[in-house]
Amino acid sequence: MKIYQIEPIGISPEAIKSTLLGHDITSIDSRGWSDDELINQTKDADILMLTNRPISAKVLDSLTNLK
């Protein structure tokens, strides 16, 4: 699965990668990004990992692979 950590979540990217072996994990800090920027950078995402960042309906509707 293609997983994007789109903001700091209190767990290091290395710890996430070592826990979720076999998945393609990308860590980015999208705070301050527009919806279009987030969609463009995560268009192939199966999972978004986040804690507090609001996600609009536009983003959810555009990321058709999300589980």
KOLLUMKOL-383206 format. One line per field, with one value per residue (C-alpha): chain; y, x, z. Coordinates in Angstrom, 2 decimals. Each point is the difference from the previous one (the first is absolute). Example, Ala and Ser with C-alpha at 12.3 -4.5 7.8 and 13.67 -1.06 7.14 Angstrom:
REM KOLLUMKOL-383206
kette = [A, A] $
py = [-4.50, 3.44] $
px = [12.30, 1.37] $
pz = [7.80, -0.66] $
REM end
This chain:
REM KOLLUMKOL-383206
kette = [A, A, A, A, A, A, A, A, A, A, A, A, A, A, A, A, A, A, A, A, A, A, A, A, A, A, A, A, A, A, A, A, A, A, A, A, A, A, A, A, A, A, A, A, A, A, A, A, A, A, A, A, A, A, A, A, A, A, A, A, A, A, A, A, A, A, A] $
py = [0.00, 3.58, 1.87, 3.72, 1.50, 3.54, 1.74, -0.71, -2.49, -0.50, -3.16, 0.15, -0.94, -2.66, -1.63, -0.01, -1.56, -2.70, -0.84, -0.04, -2.11, -0.73, 3.24, 3.04, 2.81, 3.65, 2.64, 3.60, 3.08, 1.35, 2.55, 3.23, -1.71, 0.64, -2.83, -0.10, -0.34, -2.84, -1.78, 0.34, -1.40, -2.89, -0.96, -3.65, -0.33, -3.01, 1.40, 3.47, 0.15, 3.19, 1.30, 3.50, 1.23, 0.61, -1.90, 1.44, -1.91, 1.11, -1.83, -3.12, -0.09, 0.50, -2.75, -2.91, -2.71, 0.83, -2.95] $
px = [0.00, 1.05, -0.11, 0.61, 0.74, -1.12, 0.97, 2.11, -1.91, 2.35, 1.56, 3.19, -0.18, 2.63, -2.16, -2.99, 2.00, 1.41, -3.48, -1.75, 2.46, -0.99, -1.91, 1.12, 0.06, 0.66, 0.29, -0.82, -1.05, -3.02, -1.00, -0.74, -0.54, -3.09, -2.38, 1.36, 3.60, -0.98, -1.95, 2.88, 2.56, -2.14, -2.11, 1.09, -0.59, -1.78, 0.32, 0.60, 1.50, -0.78, -0.99, -1.45, 0.16, -3.48, -0.78, -2.64, -2.63, 1.78, 3.18, -1.89, -1.99, 3.15, 2.08, -1.90, 2.37, -0.58, -1.20] $
pz = [0.00, -0.66, 3.31, 0.47, 3.41, -0.83, 3.25, 3.07, 2.16, 2.92, -1.41, -2.01, -3.68, 0.68, 2.69, -2.32, -2.82, 2.27, 1.30, -3.36, -1.96, -3.56, -0.50, -1.97, 2.58, -0.77, 2.73, -0.93, 1.94, -1.85, 2.60, -1.82, -3.36, -2.10, -0.80, -3.55, 1.23, 2.35, -2.74, -2.45, 2.44, 1.32, -3.04, 0.21, 3.77, 1.47, 3.54, 1.45, 3.49, 1.92, 3.41, -0.14, -3.59, -1.41, -3.19, -2.31, -1.93, -3.19, 1.11, 1.07, -3.24, -2.11, 1.64, -1.47, 1.30, 3.68, 2.04] $
REM end
